[in-house]
Amino acid sequence: MTHPTLSLISAYVAALAAGDSAAMHDLRAADFVLDWAHGDAFEDAPLSAEATQSFWPAWFAAFPEMDYEVTRTVAAADVVVTEWIFTGTHARPLGPPVFDPPQPPGQRTIRFRGVSVYEVANGRIQRETTYLDLATLMVELGVTP
Protein backbone atom coordinates (compact mmCIF):
# COMPACT_ATOMS: atom_id res chain seq x y z
CA MET A 1 0.00 0.00 0.00
CA THR A 2 1.29 3.45 -0.89
CA HIS A 3 1.38 6.23 1.70
CA PRO A 4 -0.89 9.23 0.85
CA THR A 5 2.02 11.70 1.09
CA LEU A 6 4.09 9.68 -1.37
CA SER A 7 1.09 9.35 -3.70
CA LEU A 8 0.57 13.12 -3.60
CA ILE A 9 4.20 13.84 -4.49
CA SER A 10 4.18 11.15 -7.18
CA ALA A 11 1.20 12.90 -8.79
CA TYR A 12 2.95 16.28 -8.49
CA VAL A 13 6.17 14.97 -10.06
CA ALA A 14 4.18 13.31 -12.87
CA ALA A 15 2.49 16.65 -13.57
CA LEU A 16 5.88 18.41 -13.50
CA ALA A 17 7.34 15.86 -15.93
CA ALA A 18 4.33 16.39 -18.21
CA GLY A 19 4.64 20.19 -18.04
CA ASP A 20 1.17 20.44 -16.51
CA SER A 21 1.30 23.50 -14.24
CA ALA A 22 -2.48 23.44 -13.66
CA ALA A 23 -2.33 19.91 -12.22
CA MET A 24 0.66 20.95 -10.08
CA HIS A 25 -1.30 23.95 -8.77
CA ASP A 26 -4.23 21.72 -7.77
CA LEU A 27 -1.94 19.71 -5.45
CA ARG A 28 -0.53 22.72 -3.58
CA ALA A 29 -1.91 24.46 -0.50
CA ALA A 30 -3.31 27.98 -0.78
CA ASP A 31 -0.34 29.31 1.21
CA PHE A 32 2.24 27.22 -0.69
CA VAL A 33 5.77 28.56 -1.10
CA LEU A 34 8.46 27.58 -3.62
CA ASP A 35 11.98 28.00 -2.27
CA TRP A 36 14.13 27.72 -5.40
CA ALA A 37 17.46 28.00 -3.56
CA HIS A 38 19.68 29.90 -5.98
CA GLY A 39 21.79 33.03 -6.02
CA ASP A 40 21.84 34.30 -2.46
CA ALA A 41 19.63 31.71 -0.79
CA PHE A 42 19.59 33.76 2.41
CA GLU A 43 18.52 37.02 0.76
CA ASP A 44 16.16 35.71 -1.93
CA ALA A 45 12.77 35.05 -0.37
CA PRO A 46 10.77 31.98 -1.42
CA LEU A 47 8.11 32.53 -4.07
CA SER A 48 4.51 32.81 -2.91
CA ALA A 49 1.74 30.59 -4.24
CA GLU A 50 0.79 33.42 -6.60
CA ALA A 51 4.35 33.87 -7.93
CA THR A 52 4.72 30.10 -8.31
CA GLN A 53 1.77 30.14 -10.71
CA SER A 54 4.04 32.13 -13.06
CA PHE A 55 7.27 30.22 -12.34
CA TRP A 56 6.42 26.80 -13.75
CA PRO A 57 4.63 28.05 -16.90
CA ALA A 58 7.70 30.23 -17.66
CA TRP A 59 9.96 27.19 -17.21
CA PHE A 60 7.77 24.90 -19.32
CA ALA A 61 7.49 27.51 -22.09
CA ALA A 62 11.29 27.80 -22.29
CA PHE A 63 11.75 24.02 -22.39
CA PRO A 64 8.89 22.62 -24.51
CA GLU A 65 10.86 19.37 -24.89
CA MET A 66 12.07 18.18 -21.51
CA ASP A 67 12.61 15.14 -19.35
CA TYR A 68 12.39 15.16 -15.56
CA GLU A 69 13.69 11.89 -14.14
CA VAL A 70 13.46 11.12 -10.43
CA THR A 71 16.43 8.92 -9.52
CA ARG A 72 15.80 8.52 -5.78
CA THR A 73 12.96 9.13 -3.36
CA VAL A 74 13.00 9.21 0.44
CA ALA A 75 9.64 9.56 2.19
CA ALA A 76 8.39 10.14 5.72
CA ALA A 77 4.92 10.93 7.05
CA ASP A 78 4.92 14.60 6.02
CA VAL A 79 8.11 15.07 3.98
CA VAL A 80 9.26 13.60 0.67
CA VAL A 81 12.71 14.17 -0.83
CA THR A 82 13.45 13.48 -4.48
CA GLU A 83 16.76 13.50 -6.32
CA TRP A 84 16.27 14.21 -9.99
CA ILE A 85 17.88 14.93 -13.35
CA PHE A 86 16.45 17.56 -15.69
CA THR A 87 17.17 17.45 -19.42
CA GLY A 88 15.64 19.90 -21.86
CA THR A 89 16.23 22.01 -24.94
CA HIS A 90 16.18 25.75 -24.23
CA ALA A 91 14.00 26.68 -27.21
CA ARG A 92 12.23 29.85 -26.00
CA PRO A 93 13.10 32.78 -23.70
CA LEU A 94 13.30 31.91 -20.00
CA GLY A 95 11.71 34.89 -18.31
CA PRO A 96 10.35 36.13 -14.99
CA PRO A 97 10.13 34.99 -12.32
CA VAL A 98 12.93 32.55 -13.27
CA PHE A 99 15.18 35.12 -15.02
CA ASP A 100 14.64 38.86 -15.16
CA PRO A 101 15.59 40.07 -17.71
CA PRO A 102 14.70 36.96 -19.74
CA GLN A 103 17.46 34.62 -20.84
CA PRO A 104 17.27 34.27 -24.65
CA PRO A 105 17.01 30.74 -26.03
CA GLY A 106 20.29 29.15 -26.97
CA GLN A 107 18.77 26.05 -28.59
CA ARG A 108 21.08 24.07 -26.30
CA THR A 109 20.12 20.81 -24.68
CA ILE A 110 20.92 21.21 -21.02
CA ARG A 111 21.20 18.65 -18.26
CA PHE A 112 21.57 19.21 -14.52
CA ARG A 113 20.81 17.51 -11.22
CA GLY A 114 18.92 18.62 -8.17
CA VAL A 115 17.08 17.71 -4.99
CA SER A 116 13.57 18.78 -4.01
CA VAL A 117 12.15 18.61 -0.49
CA TYR A 118 8.35 18.60 -0.31
CA GLU A 119 6.55 19.38 2.94
CA VAL A 120 2.97 18.11 3.12
CA ALA A 121 0.07 18.86 5.49
CA ASN A 122 -3.66 18.29 5.22
CA GLY A 123 -3.29 16.46 1.91
CA ARG A 124 -1.61 19.38 0.12
CA ILE A 125 1.96 20.43 -0.60
CA GLN A 126 2.85 23.32 1.71
CA ARG A 127 6.42 23.96 0.62
CA GLU A 128 8.79 22.88 -2.14
CA THR A 129 12.47 23.59 -1.51
CA THR A 130 14.70 22.88 -4.49
CA TYR A 131 18.49 22.75 -4.52
CA LEU A 132 20.11 22.42 -7.92
CA ASP A 133 23.43 22.40 -9.67
CA LEU A 134 23.21 26.11 -10.49
CA ALA A 135 26.76 26.31 -11.90
CA THR A 136 26.01 23.66 -14.50
CA LEU A 137 22.65 25.25 -15.32
CA MET A 138 24.23 28.68 -15.87
CA VAL A 139 27.03 27.30 -18.06
CA GLU A 140 24.67 25.17 -20.13
CA LEU A 141 22.28 28.11 -20.63
CA GLY A 142 25.24 30.19 -21.83
CA VAL A 143 24.89 32.72 -19.00
CA THR A 144 28.45 32.07 -17.77
CA PRO A 145 31.37 30.58 -19.72
Backbone bond lengths (Angstrom), bond angles and torsions (degrees), N, CA, C in turn:
res aa  C-N    CA-C-N  psi(-1)  N-CA   C-N-CA  omega(-1)  CA-C   N-CA-C  phi
1 M - - - 1.457 - - 1.523 109.28 -
2 T 1.307 117.06 137.91 1.455 122.29 -178.71 1.523 109.99 -91.15
3 H 1.316 115.92 139.74 1.464 121.70 178.32 1.530 109.26 -71.64
4 P 1.350 118.88 141.24 1.471 120.92 -178.79 1.532 113.89 -56.89
5 T 1.330 117.62 -37.08 1.465 120.16 179.91 1.524 110.49 -64.68
6 L 1.316 116.37 -43.36 1.460 120.44 179.02 1.531 110.65 -66.31
7 S 1.322 117.17 -38.70 1.469 120.62 177.31 1.524 111.12 -62.90
8 L 1.332 116.37 -41.11 1.464 121.29 178.55 1.523 110.88 -60.83
9 I 1.333 116.47 -47.79 1.469 119.99 -178.62 1.523 110.75 -69.16
10 S 1.317 117.50 -35.13 1.469 120.08 176.22 1.524 110.63 -60.94
11 A 1.330 116.83 -41.33 1.467 120.72 177.67 1.530 110.80 -66.01
12 Y 1.330 116.74 -39.61 1.467 121.55 179.63 1.530 110.55 -64.47
13 V 1.327 116.27 -45.91 1.466 121.19 -179.71 1.535 110.31 -65.67
14 A 1.322 117.43 -37.91 1.467 120.21 177.17 1.531 110.25 -63.16
15 A 1.334 116.66 -40.61 1.469 120.39 177.27 1.522 110.53 -65.74
16 L 1.334 117.18 -40.76 1.466 121.46 177.61 1.527 109.73 -61.04
17 A 1.324 116.74 -47.46 1.468 120.86 -179.12 1.529 111.44 -62.81
18 A 1.334 116.76 -29.03 1.464 121.57 179.52 1.526 112.56 -87.84
19 G 1.343 116.94 -4.84 1.459 120.46 -178.21 1.518 112.77 71.18
20 D 1.322 116.76 29.50 1.464 122.48 -175.53 1.530 110.57 -101.66
21 S 1.324 116.49 84.17 1.468 120.57 -176.49 1.527 112.20 -66.67
22 A 1.329 118.41 -28.74 1.469 120.62 178.32 1.528 110.56 -66.43
23 A 1.324 117.33 -43.70 1.469 120.35 177.88 1.524 110.56 -65.16
24 M 1.332 117.30 -37.77 1.469 120.68 176.91 1.522 109.97 -61.61
25 H 1.330 116.15 -45.34 1.466 121.46 -179.32 1.534 111.24 -58.26
26 D 1.325 116.94 -40.81 1.462 121.51 -178.18 1.529 113.16 -63.89
27 L 1.324 117.86 -18.99 1.468 121.92 -178.11 1.524 112.87 -96.46
28 R 1.333 117.03 -4.00 1.463 121.35 -177.40 1.524 111.28 -99.73
29 A 1.333 115.26 151.35 1.462 121.91 176.14 1.524 110.01 -70.86
30 A 1.320 116.03 159.38 1.468 120.99 179.38 1.522 111.69 -60.76
31 D 1.338 116.92 -32.71 1.471 121.00 -179.20 1.533 112.19 -101.90
32 F 1.319 116.78 25.15 1.462 123.81 179.45 1.530 111.47 -54.72
33 V 1.329 115.85 145.87 1.463 120.98 171.07 1.527 109.28 -130.69
34 L 1.332 115.04 144.70 1.463 123.11 175.56 1.516 107.45 -111.48
35 D 1.312 116.05 113.45 1.465 121.49 177.53 1.520 107.15 -102.57
36 W 1.323 115.72 92.49 1.466 123.66 179.64 1.519 104.97 -90.23
37 A 1.331 116.40 86.09 1.466 122.36 -172.77 1.531 109.76 -65.41
38 H 1.324 114.75 104.44 1.462 121.81 -179.29 1.519 108.05 -150.66
39 G 1.304 116.62 172.14 1.467 119.00 179.49 1.516 110.01 51.50
40 D 1.312 116.42 -127.39 1.461 121.48 176.65 1.525 107.58 -94.03
41 A 1.312 115.83 93.99 1.462 121.37 -175.18 1.520 112.92 -63.01
42 F 1.329 117.64 -17.12 1.459 120.30 178.66 1.522 111.46 -89.30
43 E 1.315 117.62 -26.31 1.465 121.76 -178.55 1.522 112.99 -95.83
44 D 1.326 117.13 -30.66 1.462 121.04 -177.94 1.523 109.38 -83.24
45 A 1.314 116.08 114.67 1.466 120.80 -179.09 1.528 110.46 -71.27
46 P 1.333 117.06 150.71 1.466 119.53 174.25 1.528 110.55 -60.58
47 L 1.321 115.56 155.79 1.461 120.97 177.62 1.526 109.79 -79.61
48 S 1.306 116.08 140.93 1.462 121.89 176.37 1.531 109.57 -72.63
49 A 1.323 115.21 171.71 1.464 119.99 175.87 1.528 110.24 -58.08
50 E 1.325 116.30 -40.52 1.465 121.05 -179.76 1.532 111.20 -64.51
51 A 1.328 117.25 -46.41 1.470 120.75 179.42 1.526 111.39 -66.03
52 T 1.331 116.68 -34.10 1.460 120.63 178.96 1.521 110.91 -63.48
53 Q 1.327 117.33 -30.79 1.462 120.51 178.31 1.525 111.43 -63.00
54 S 1.332 117.84 -20.78 1.466 121.81 175.60 1.525 112.01 -94.73
55 F 1.344 117.10 -28.13 1.459 121.77 -174.93 1.530 111.65 -61.51
56 W 1.328 116.41 -58.61 1.466 118.55 -173.98 1.527 113.05 -66.26
57 P 1.334 120.69 -40.95 1.472 118.41 175.04 1.535 112.84 -59.66
58 A 1.339 117.54 -36.65 1.475 120.37 177.02 1.528 110.22 -63.91
59 W 1.328 116.47 -42.60 1.469 121.21 179.17 1.530 110.34 -64.21
60 F 1.331 116.50 -49.18 1.467 120.24 -177.97 1.527 111.78 -63.94
61 A 1.325 117.91 -35.55 1.468 120.91 178.23 1.525 110.87 -65.04
62 A 1.328 116.99 -38.08 1.467 121.26 -178.77 1.522 112.23 -72.73
63 F 1.330 116.40 -27.68 1.468 122.14 -177.54 1.529 109.77 -124.45
64 P 1.348 117.86 71.11 1.467 119.18 -177.52 1.531 113.11 -64.74
65 E 1.330 116.75 -23.74 1.465 121.20 173.69 1.512 106.81 -114.23
66 M 1.336 116.30 112.41 1.458 119.66 -176.48 1.520 110.42 -148.80
67 D 1.315 113.94 161.44 1.459 121.58 174.84 1.519 107.34 -134.78
68 Y 1.302 116.86 131.40 1.461 123.19 178.83 1.519 106.16 -123.43
69 E 1.328 115.86 105.00 1.459 121.46 -174.55 1.523 110.43 -109.89
70 V 1.317 116.56 118.48 1.459 121.19 174.54 1.525 107.35 -82.42
71 T 1.330 116.01 124.57 1.464 120.95 -177.19 1.524 113.05 -103.27
72 R 1.339 116.44 -16.02 1.468 119.97 179.89 1.519 108.40 -160.34
73 T 1.327 115.53 141.88 1.459 121.53 178.02 1.518 108.99 -134.43
74 V 1.332 115.43 134.18 1.461 122.32 174.26 1.522 105.94 -125.41
75 A 1.341 116.73 127.36 1.461 119.68 -174.77 1.521 111.66 -128.50
76 A 1.328 114.41 143.63 1.463 123.45 171.89 1.529 106.45 -128.83
77 A 1.315 116.72 -173.43 1.465 120.61 -175.41 1.522 113.25 -58.59
78 D 1.330 117.84 -41.54 1.466 120.11 -175.71 1.522 114.08 -130.18
79 V 1.330 116.76 13.59 1.470 121.57 178.74 1.530 108.68 -140.61
80 V 1.331 115.31 136.53 1.464 121.32 173.25 1.521 107.39 -129.59
81 V 1.327 115.71 134.72 1.464 122.14 178.39 1.524 107.90 -117.47
82 T 1.330 115.91 130.64 1.459 120.09 176.42 1.522 109.80 -122.99
83 E 1.313 115.60 137.43 1.464 121.89 167.40 1.518 105.13 -99.00
84 W 1.324 116.92 141.09 1.449 119.43 -174.47 1.523 111.65 -148.04
85 I 1.333 114.04 165.43 1.464 122.62 173.52 1.526 106.93 -127.10
86 F 1.330 115.88 127.96 1.459 121.72 176.08 1.520 108.49 -105.00
87 T 1.321 116.23 133.66 1.461 122.71 173.04 1.524 107.20 -132.98
88 G 1.321 116.43 131.39 1.457 118.87 179.24 1.512 111.48 -165.50
89 T 1.323 115.67 157.39 1.456 121.65 176.83 1.521 108.68 -97.50
90 H 1.333 115.75 123.36 1.468 121.91 -178.53 1.525 107.93 -78.85
91 A 1.338 116.39 88.96 1.460 122.26 -171.32 1.526 114.50 -99.25
92 R 1.337 116.68 -18.80 1.470 120.78 -178.12 1.520 108.82 -135.79
93 P 1.343 118.00 163.51 1.473 119.66 -179.85 1.533 111.86 -56.21
94 L 1.323 115.29 141.68 1.467 122.40 176.50 1.519 106.77 -105.57
95 G 1.336 115.19 101.06 1.456 120.31 -171.44 1.508 114.62 -108.67
96 P 1.349 115.20 -166.40 1.462 121.33 -177.29 1.531 111.36 -59.27
97 P 1.303 116.64 146.47 1.461 128.33 3.83 1.523 114.01 -88.90
98 V 1.346 118.41 8.82 1.469 120.13 179.48 1.521 109.89 -74.90
99 F 1.335 117.85 -55.34 1.465 123.06 176.28 1.519 108.97 -128.85
100 D 1.308 116.24 134.12 1.462 121.71 175.83 1.516 107.97 -141.05
101 P 1.327 119.86 107.71 1.455 127.39 9.17 1.533 111.76 -73.17
102 P 1.336 116.75 163.10 1.463 120.38 -178.24 1.527 112.89 -59.42
103 Q 1.312 114.90 146.46 1.462 122.17 175.21 1.528 107.39 -89.99
104 P 1.358 117.50 118.06 1.467 118.85 -178.23 1.530 111.12 -65.03
105 P 1.329 116.34 152.03 1.459 119.36 -178.82 1.517 111.32 -68.22
106 G 1.310 115.57 138.18 1.455 120.61 178.63 1.512 112.43 -107.16
107 Q 1.337 116.47 -0.85 1.465 122.39 -177.22 1.525 111.51 58.24
108 R 1.322 116.20 21.57 1.466 120.99 178.77 1.524 109.86 -90.69
109 T 1.318 115.40 145.73 1.457 120.04 169.38 1.516 106.52 -89.76
110 I 1.320 115.23 121.36 1.458 120.10 -177.76 1.523 109.52 -110.62
111 R 1.314 114.14 156.70 1.465 120.66 179.53 1.516 107.57 -147.74
112 F 1.339 116.37 128.23 1.462 120.32 176.37 1.523 109.46 -152.22
113 R 1.330 114.40 163.26 1.467 121.47 -177.45 1.516 110.48 -109.07
114 G 1.327 114.58 160.48 1.451 119.38 176.31 1.513 111.94 -164.68
115 V 1.325 114.07 177.17 1.461 123.10 178.05 1.522 107.35 -134.70
116 S 1.317 116.63 134.72 1.462 121.31 175.48 1.521 109.28 -121.40
117 V 1.329 115.13 135.56 1.462 122.66 177.46 1.523 106.51 -112.55
118 Y 1.317 116.21 121.10 1.463 122.04 -179.06 1.521 109.27 -109.89
119 E 1.328 116.43 125.72 1.459 122.06 175.90 1.522 107.86 -104.65
120 V 1.334 115.70 130.34 1.457 121.84 -172.93 1.524 110.22 -122.75
121 A 1.331 116.32 139.64 1.466 122.47 172.67 1.526 108.17 -151.06
122 N 1.305 115.59 142.56 1.470 121.44 176.84 1.529 112.84 54.56
123 G 1.330 116.22 35.89 1.457 120.71 175.67 1.517 115.93 74.47
124 R 1.338 116.75 13.32 1.462 121.29 179.45 1.528 110.04 -134.36
125 I 1.328 116.06 154.68 1.458 120.89 177.00 1.525 107.76 -79.75
126 Q 1.329 115.93 122.81 1.461 121.97 -179.16 1.528 111.74 -90.42
127 R 1.332 115.21 -37.23 1.464 119.92 -173.81 1.525 109.14 -150.51
128 E 1.320 114.57 140.03 1.464 122.33 173.32 1.520 106.24 -124.83
129 T 1.331 116.26 116.19 1.462 121.40 177.19 1.522 107.22 -111.40
130 T 1.325 116.31 121.09 1.460 121.09 -175.96 1.518 110.65 -119.07
131 Y 1.320 114.39 127.84 1.464 122.88 174.55 1.517 106.18 -112.90
132 L 1.331 116.76 131.27 1.452 119.15 -177.16 1.516 111.22 -137.99
133 D 1.309 114.00 166.16 1.457 121.56 177.49 1.525 107.66 -78.29
134 L 1.329 115.64 79.88 1.463 121.91 -174.70 1.525 112.12 -63.43
135 A 1.329 117.87 -36.70 1.466 120.27 -179.75 1.528 110.52 -60.72
136 T 1.322 116.62 -46.58 1.459 119.95 178.73 1.519 110.74 -64.06
137 L 1.331 117.31 -43.33 1.461 120.53 178.86 1.527 111.08 -57.94
138 M 1.322 117.60 -46.53 1.464 121.14 -177.49 1.529 111.77 -65.67
139 V 1.321 117.35 -40.55 1.469 120.75 178.23 1.529 109.65 -66.03
140 E 1.319 117.02 -46.39 1.461 119.79 -176.87 1.526 112.55 -68.21
141 L 1.339 117.57 -28.87 1.465 120.45 174.92 1.525 111.94 -76.67
142 G 1.342 116.80 -13.99 1.454 120.86 -178.29 1.515 113.36 85.81
143 V 1.338 117.18 13.16 1.464 121.37 179.26 1.521 110.34 -74.07
144 T 1.333 116.57 -40.04 1.468 122.24 177.23 1.522 108.46 -127.53
145 P 1.343 116.59 147.18 1.472 119.52 -178.56 1.518 112.30 -73.00
